[in-house]
Amino acid sequence: MTEFFDTEEKRHTRTSLSDAYTINGLFNCTADEGYRLVVESGRTYLLRIVGASMDHEMFFAVADHNLTVVGQDGSYVKPITTTYIMITPGQTFDILLTADQLPSCYYMAVGPYNDGGNHAQRNSSIATAILQYKSTSCPPIIPFPNQLPKVADTVSAKNFTDQIKSRDSVNLPEKPDDKIFIAVAVSHQLICGKVHASLNNISFVHPKIDILQAYHRSLPNIYETDFPHQPASTTLNFTGDDSLKFEFPILGTKILMIEYNRSVEIVFQGTNLGAENHPMHLHGYSFYVVATGDGNFNETEYKNNLNLIDPPYLNTVGVPRNGWVAIRFVANNPGVWFMHCHLERHAMWGMDTAFIVTNGITENQSIREPPNGLPECSSSYNTTTSNFDADENTELEDATPLEKWSGIISSWNVICFTLLITVFSFIYVFIR
């Protein structure tokens, strides 16, 4: 399930409307009637659902058929029988569907889920495919899955995700070795004509030399290891006006250093800036989702919700709108691992960071040597690039006049404002 863009997107100042949603690359009117799955009556089929969209979470349902969820992100879950699922970009589901209805044709449907408002700026269309029983022809009117939730149905989304539990029990320790608290935010202001998102008020800047090579070869000036383990204050009202403190993030390539084999807990806190479900994805690891809650994180709710027995084992988890989620993993895979929001616009705006997990004692606990013939880094390795190509025109060209001026007026500590003042000063002196 993904999105189709008919025109190349060069800028992402505001949410770009996709032209269509697709199922297996086909829209409703593609190849006559889109994608068609032919089934035999009485048989059970394994559907592997992949959330391949760029900027939208999705609901999925099949008319008159139940779905039995048995796996998520490559791990088994306790079987859940449901009439729909909610899937974010980056997630996968394993679903059993039994062809147990009257042999005919039935619509499968995909629709967007968006709890962040501004629905008029999003593509709210529905993509359909056909489930067709073998040796039958489709009637003029095909049943539609009316149980497919609406675009802003947060209750249905939460009811589904809250049911996900690991199939097998685990025994997680009461306390992790390291605790990290990360506030996620999207700036409402343009900073020098560009949009930025952040983790703990750090907007990630992608270096021109990959961090793995820089770390392995001890190259200086590529990244900094001072990503904060928590915001400047953890007592802020993150879901209220206090979140405005994240309007102007620091730009930098700041990463986290984690010692090998440490147990790590990360609490992701949603803020009122860009308030919507943020699907956070960690490369190189799966993790246990041990707790989640609404509003600002607090220890009492955390302890009441803590699940150390059968938490789901995922690699992508949604940070609920104006809520929080806690994950745990053991850092037993040495290397450099990217962590980012799986909404593409947020990732390209800087809602990312990276972990460096140090080597253990043995060779099997250490980063492998680079392959033979790997090119050496350029002599200009110490230069970095922003989240936007400096050679492209900035997003300011597509912004409204109000956005243009807000980007200038609000960025007092940015060099572009200083230059603007300098120019006006020279003009004023010249006129006098």
C-alpha positions as CSV (number, residue, x, y, z in Angstrom):
1,M,0.0,0.0,0.0
2,T,1.6,3.2,-1.1
3,E,1.1,6.6,-2.7
4,F,1.5,7.7,-6.2
5,F,2.8,11.2,-7.2
6,D,2.3,12.1,-10.8
7,T,4.8,15.0,-10.6
8,E,8.3,15.1,-9.1
9,E,8.4,16.7,-5.7
10,K,11.3,19.0,-5.4
11,R,10.1,20.9,-2.4
12,H,8.3,19.9,0.8
13,T,7.4,23.1,2.5
14,R,3.9,22.0,3.2
15,T,2.2,18.7,2.9
16,S,2.2,17.6,-0.7
17,L,-0.9,16.0,-2.0
18,S,-0.4,12.6,-3.6
19,D,-2.3,11.9,-6.8
20,A,-3.5,8.5,-5.7
21,Y,-3.2,5.6,-3.2
22,T,-2.4,2.2,-4.7
23,I,-2.6,-1.5,-3.8
24,N,0.3,-3.4,-5.3
25,G,1.0,-0.4,-7.5
26,L,-2.5,-0.2,-9.0
27,F,-5.3,2.3,-8.5
28,N,-9.0,1.7,-9.0
29,C,-9.0,2.6,-12.7
30,T,-5.6,1.0,-13.5
31,A,-5.6,-2.1,-15.8
32,D,-9.4,-2.1,-16.0
33,E,-10.2,-2.5,-12.3
34,G,-7.0,-2.4,-10.5
35,Y,-5.4,-5.3,-8.5
36,R,-7.4,-8.5,-8.3
37,L,-6.8,-11.4,-5.8
38,V,-8.4,-14.7,-6.9
39,V,-9.2,-17.1,-4.0
40,E,-10.8,-20.5,-3.7
41,S,-13.7,-21.0,-1.4
42,G,-12.8,-22.6,2.0
43,R,-9.0,-21.9,1.7
44,T,-7.1,-19.6,4.1
45,Y,-4.6,-17.1,2.7
46,L,-1.6,-15.3,4.2
47,L,-1.6,-11.6,3.3
48,R,1.6,-9.8,3.9
49,I,0.6,-6.1,4.1
50,V,3.5,-3.6,3.7
51,G,3.1,0.1,4.7
52,A,5.1,1.6,1.8
53,S,3.5,5.0,1.8
54,M,5.6,8.1,2.2
55,D,3.4,10.5,4.3
56,H,0.3,8.7,5.4
57,E,-0.8,6.0,7.7
58,M,-3.5,3.7,6.3
59,F,-6.6,1.8,7.2
60,F,-7.2,-1.5,5.4
61,A,-10.3,-3.7,5.2
62,V,-12.0,-6.4,3.1
63,A,-15.8,-6.3,2.7
64,D,-17.7,-9.0,4.7
65,H,-14.4,-10.8,5.7
66,N,-12.6,-10.9,9.0
67,L,-8.8,-10.5,9.2
68,T,-6.7,-12.4,11.7
69,V,-3.5,-10.6,12.5
70,V,-0.7,-13.1,13.4
71,G,2.5,-11.0,12.9
72,Q,3.8,-7.5,12.8
73,D,7.3,-6.3,11.7
74,G,8.5,-9.9,11.3
75,S,7.5,-11.0,14.8
76,Y,4.6,-13.2,15.9
77,V,1.8,-11.6,17.8
78,K,-1.2,-13.1,19.7
79,P,-3.8,-13.7,17.0
80,I,-6.3,-10.8,16.7
81,T,-9.5,-11.2,14.8
82,T,-10.6,-7.8,13.4
83,T,-12.5,-6.2,10.6
84,Y,-9.7,-3.6,9.7
85,I,-6.1,-2.8,10.5
86,M,-4.2,0.5,10.8
87,I,-0.7,0.5,9.4
88,T,2.0,3.2,9.4
89,P,4.8,3.8,6.9
90,G,7.5,1.3,7.6
91,Q,5.3,-1.3,9.3
92,T,4.4,-4.7,8.0
93,F,1.6,-7.1,9.0
94,D,1.0,-10.8,8.5
95,I,-2.7,-11.5,8.2
96,L,-4.8,-14.6,7.6
97,L,-7.9,-14.3,5.5
98,T,-10.3,-17.2,5.0
99,A,-12.5,-17.3,1.9
100,D,-15.6,-18.3,3.9
101,Q,-18.2,-16.0,2.3
102,L,-20.7,-16.6,-0.6
103,P,-18.6,-17.0,-3.7
104,S,-18.6,-13.6,-5.5
105,C,-16.5,-10.5,-5.6
106,Y,-15.7,-8.2,-2.7
107,Y,-13.8,-4.9,-2.5
108,M,-10.6,-4.6,-0.5
109,A,-10.1,-0.9,0.4
110,V,-7.3,1.3,1.6
111,G,-7.9,4.8,3.1
112,P,-5.7,7.3,4.9
113,Y,-5.5,7.8,8.6
114,N,-4.6,11.3,9.8
115,D,-5.0,12.5,13.3
116,G,-3.0,15.7,12.7
117,G,-5.8,18.0,11.3
118,N,-5.5,19.9,8.0
119,H,-7.5,17.1,6.2
120,A,-8.2,19.5,3.3
121,Q,-4.5,19.5,2.6
122,R,-4.3,15.7,2.5
123,N,-5.4,13.2,-0.1
124,S,-8.5,11.6,1.4
125,S,-9.3,9.3,-1.5
126,I,-9.9,5.6,-1.2
127,A,-8.0,2.9,-3.2
128,T,-9.7,-0.4,-3.9
129,A,-8.9,-3.8,-5.2
130,I,-11.1,-6.9,-5.7
131,L,-11.1,-10.1,-3.9
132,Q,-12.7,-12.6,-6.4
133,Y,-13.7,-16.1,-5.7
134,K,-12.5,-18.6,-8.4
135,S,-15.0,-19.4,-11.2
136,T,-17.3,-16.5,-10.4
137,S,-18.0,-13.3,-12.2
138,C,-18.4,-10.0,-10.5
139,P,-21.9,-8.5,-10.1
140,P,-22.7,-5.0,-11.1
141,I,-22.6,-3.9,-7.5
142,I,-19.7,-5.2,-5.4
143,P,-19.9,-5.1,-1.6
144,F,-17.7,-2.4,-0.1
145,P,-16.0,-2.6,3.3
146,N,-18.1,0.0,5.1
147,Q,-16.2,-0.9,8.3
148,L,-13.2,1.0,6.9
149,P,-12.6,3.8,9.5
150,K,-12.8,7.5,8.5
151,V,-9.7,9.6,7.9
152,A,-9.6,11.0,11.5
153,D,-10.9,8.1,13.4
154,T,-8.4,8.1,16.3
155,V,-10.6,5.8,18.4
156,S,-10.5,3.0,15.8
157,A,-6.7,3.4,15.3
158,K,-6.1,3.2,19.1
159,N,-8.4,0.3,19.6
160,F,-6.5,-1.7,17.0
161,T,-2.9,-0.9,18.1
162,D,-3.7,-1.4,21.8
163,Q,-4.6,-5.1,21.0
164,I,-1.1,-5.9,19.7
165,K,0.8,-8.2,22.0
166,S,3.7,-10.6,21.5
167,R,2.7,-14.2,21.0
168,D,5.4,-15.5,23.4
169,S,6.1,-14.2,26.9
170,V,9.3,-12.4,27.7
171,N,11.0,-11.5,30.9
172,L,12.3,-7.9,30.7
173,P,14.2,-6.4,33.6
174,E,12.4,-4.0,35.8
175,K,14.9,-1.2,35.1
176,P,17.0,-0.6,32.0
177,D,20.7,0.4,32.1
178,D,20.1,3.6,30.1
179,K,17.0,5.9,29.9
180,I,16.6,8.4,27.1
181,F,13.7,10.9,26.8
182,I,13.1,12.3,23.3
183,A,10.6,15.1,22.4
184,V,9.5,15.1,18.8
185,A,8.4,18.4,17.1
186,V,7.8,20.1,13.8
187,S,8.6,23.8,13.6
188,H,5.7,26.0,12.5
189,Q,8.1,28.7,11.3
190,L,10.3,28.9,8.3
191,I,13.9,29.3,9.2
192,C,15.7,31.1,6.4
193,G,12.9,29.8,4.1
194,K,13.2,26.2,5.2
195,V,11.1,23.9,7.3
196,H,12.7,21.9,10.2
197,A,11.6,19.1,12.5
198,S,13.6,18.0,15.5
199,L,14.3,15.4,18.2
200,N,15.1,17.1,21.5
201,N,15.3,20.4,19.7
202,I,18.1,19.0,17.4
203,S,17.3,19.1,13.7
204,F,19.5,16.5,12.1
205,V,21.9,17.6,9.3
206,H,23.0,14.8,6.9
207,P,26.8,14.7,6.5
208,K,28.4,14.3,3.1
209,I,30.4,11.4,4.4
210,D,28.5,8.6,6.0
211,I,28.8,8.3,9.8
212,L,29.9,4.7,9.7
213,Q,33.0,5.4,7.7
214,A,33.7,8.5,9.8
215,Y,33.4,6.5,13.0
216,H,35.5,3.5,11.7
217,R,38.2,5.7,10.3
218,S,38.1,8.3,13.1
219,L,37.5,11.2,10.7
220,P,37.0,14.5,12.6
221,N,34.3,17.1,12.0
222,I,31.7,14.8,10.6
223,Y,29.4,14.4,13.6
224,E,29.2,15.2,17.3
225,T,28.4,12.8,20.1
226,D,26.4,15.3,22.3
227,F,22.8,14.5,21.3
228,P,21.0,15.3,24.5
229,H,19.5,12.3,26.5
230,Q,16.6,14.5,27.4
231,P,15.2,18.0,26.6
232,A,16.4,21.0,28.5
233,S,13.5,20.4,30.8
234,T,11.3,17.3,31.2
235,T,8.6,19.2,33.2
236,L,7.4,21.2,30.2
237,N,3.8,21.0,29.1
238,F,4.8,19.3,25.8
239,T,1.3,19.0,24.6
240,G,0.5,22.7,25.3
241,D,2.0,26.1,24.7
242,D,5.4,25.1,26.3
243,S,6.1,23.1,23.1
244,L,6.8,26.5,21.4
245,K,10.2,26.2,23.0
246,F,11.0,23.8,20.2
247,E,10.1,26.3,17.4
248,F,13.7,27.0,16.6
249,P,15.8,23.9,16.7
250,I,19.6,23.6,16.7
251,L,20.9,22.4,13.3
252,G,23.6,19.7,13.6
253,T,24.8,16.2,13.1
254,K,24.5,15.1,16.7
255,I,24.3,11.4,17.5
256,L,24.0,9.1,20.5
257,M,26.8,6.8,21.7
258,I,25.6,3.6,23.4
259,E,27.9,0.9,25.0
260,Y,27.6,-2.6,23.7
261,N,25.0,-4.9,25.4
262,R,23.4,-2.1,27.4
263,S,19.6,-2.3,27.9
264,V,18.2,0.9,26.6
265,E,14.8,2.5,27.2
266,I,13.6,5.4,25.0
267,V,10.5,7.5,25.8
268,F,9.2,9.4,22.8
269,Q,7.1,12.4,23.8
270,G,4.8,14.0,21.3
271,T,4.4,17.7,21.4
272,N,1.9,20.3,20.2
273,L,4.2,21.2,17.3
274,G,3.2,19.1,14.3
275,A,0.9,17.1,16.6
276,E,0.1,13.9,14.9
277,N,1.0,10.2,15.1
278,H,4.8,9.9,14.4
279,P,5.9,6.4,13.3
280,M,9.4,6.2,14.7
281,H,11.7,3.6,13.0
282,L,15.0,2.2,14.3
283,H,17.4,0.6,11.9
284,G,19.4,-2.5,13.0
285,Y,17.1,-3.4,15.8
286,S,13.6,-4.5,16.8
287,F,12.4,-3.3,20.2
288,Y,9.7,-4.0,22.8
289,V,6.9,-1.4,23.1
290,V,6.6,-1.5,26.9
291,A,4.2,1.4,27.6
292,T,2.2,4.2,26.0
293,G,-0.1,6.9,27.2
294,D,-1.8,10.2,26.5
295,G,-0.7,13.7,27.3
296,N,2.6,14.4,29.0
297,F,4.7,11.5,30.3
298,N,4.5,10.8,34.0
299,E,5.9,8.0,36.1
300,T,2.6,7.0,37.6
301,E,0.9,6.3,34.3
302,Y,4.1,4.7,33.0
303,K,4.2,2.2,35.9
304,N,0.5,1.5,35.6
305,N,0.9,0.8,31.8
306,L,4.2,-1.0,31.9
307,N,4.1,-4.3,30.1
308,L,7.2,-6.5,30.7
309,I,5.4,-9.8,30.0
310,D,4.2,-9.7,26.4
311,P,5.0,-6.4,24.9
312,P,4.9,-6.3,21.0
313,Y,8.3,-6.7,19.4
314,L,8.4,-4.1,16.5
315,N,10.8,-2.0,14.5
316,T,8.4,0.9,13.9
317,V,6.1,2.4,16.5
318,G,3.7,5.3,16.4
319,V,4.2,8.1,18.9
320,P,0.5,9.0,19.6
321,R,-0.7,12.6,18.9
322,N,0.0,14.6,22.0
323,G,1.0,11.4,23.8
324,W,4.1,9.2,24.5
325,V,5.4,5.7,24.0
326,A,8.3,3.8,25.7
327,I,10.4,1.2,23.9
328,R,13.3,-1.1,25.1
329,F,16.0,-3.0,23.4
330,V,19.4,-4.5,24.1
331,A,22.3,-2.8,22.2
332,N,23.9,-6.0,21.0
333,N,24.3,-5.1,17.3
334,P,27.4,-2.9,17.0
335,G,27.4,-0.3,14.3
336,V,25.8,3.0,13.3
337,W,22.0,2.9,13.2
338,F,19.7,5.5,11.8
339,M,16.5,6.4,13.8
340,H,13.9,8.6,12.1
341,C,10.2,9.4,11.7
342,H,8.8,7.3,8.8
343,L,6.7,10.2,7.6
344,E,9.0,11.2,4.8
345,R,8.4,15.0,5.1
346,H,9.4,14.9,8.8
347,A,12.5,12.8,8.1
348,M,13.7,15.2,5.4
349,W,13.0,18.1,7.7
350,G,15.4,16.7,10.4
351,M,13.3,14.4,12.7
352,D,16.2,12.0,12.8
353,T,19.3,11.0,14.6
354,A,21.8,8.0,14.7
355,F,23.1,5.6,17.3
356,I,26.6,4.4,17.5
357,V,26.7,1.1,19.3
358,T,30.3,0.4,20.3
359,N,32.1,-2.9,19.9
360,G,32.0,-5.7,22.4
361,I,34.8,-7.9,23.3
362,T,34.9,-10.6,20.6
363,E,35.1,-10.4,16.8
364,N,31.4,-11.4,16.6
365,Q,30.6,-8.5,18.8
366,S,32.4,-5.9,16.7
367,I,31.8,-4.0,13.5
368,R,33.0,-5.8,10.5
369,E,35.9,-4.4,8.5
370,P,34.9,-2.6,5.3
371,P,34.9,-4.6,2.1
372,N,38.0,-4.6,-0.1
373,G,37.9,-1.9,-2.7
374,L,35.7,0.5,-0.8
375,P,36.7,4.0,-2.1
376,E,38.5,6.3,0.3
377,C,36.6,9.4,1.5
378,S,37.1,12.6,-0.4
379,S,39.6,15.1,0.9
380,S,36.7,17.5,1.4
381,Y,35.1,15.1,3.9
382,N,34.6,17.7,6.6
383,T,31.9,19.5,4.7
384,T,28.3,18.8,5.5
385,T,25.0,19.4,3.8
386,S,21.7,20.5,5.1
387,N,18.4,18.6,4.9
388,F,17.9,20.4,1.6
389,D,20.2,20.5,-1.4
390,A,21.9,23.9,-1.3
391,D,21.7,24.0,-5.1
392,E,17.9,23.7,-5.2
393,N,15.7,26.7,-4.9
394,T,14.4,27.0,-1.4
395,E,10.8,26.3,-0.3
396,L,10.3,30.0,0.3
397,E,9.3,30.4,-3.4
398,D,6.2,28.3,-2.8
399,A,5.4,29.8,0.5
400,T,2.6,32.4,1.1
401,P,3.6,36.0,1.9
402,L,2.8,35.4,5.5
403,E,5.0,32.4,5.7
404,K,7.8,34.3,4.0
405,W,7.7,37.1,6.5
406,S,7.3,34.8,9.5
407,G,10.4,32.9,8.4
408,I,12.3,36.2,8.4
409,I,10.9,38.0,11.4
410,S,10.9,35.0,13.7
411,S,14.5,33.8,13.1
412,W,16.3,36.5,15.2
413,N,19.3,34.4,15.8
414,V,19.8,33.3,12.3
415,I,22.4,34.9,10.1
416,C,20.0,35.7,7.3
417,F,18.2,38.1,9.6
418,T,21.5,39.8,10.5
419,L,22.3,40.3,6.8
420,L,18.9,41.7,6.2
421,I,19.3,44.3,8.9
422,T,22.8,45.2,7.6
423,V,21.4,45.8,4.1
424,F,18.6,48.1,5.4
425,S,21.1,50.0,7.5
426,F,23.3,50.8,4.5
427,I,20.2,51.9,2.6
428,Y,19.1,54.1,5.5
429,V,22.6,55.7,5.7
430,F,22.7,56.2,1.9
431,I,19.3,57.9,1.9
432,R,20.2,60.3,4.7
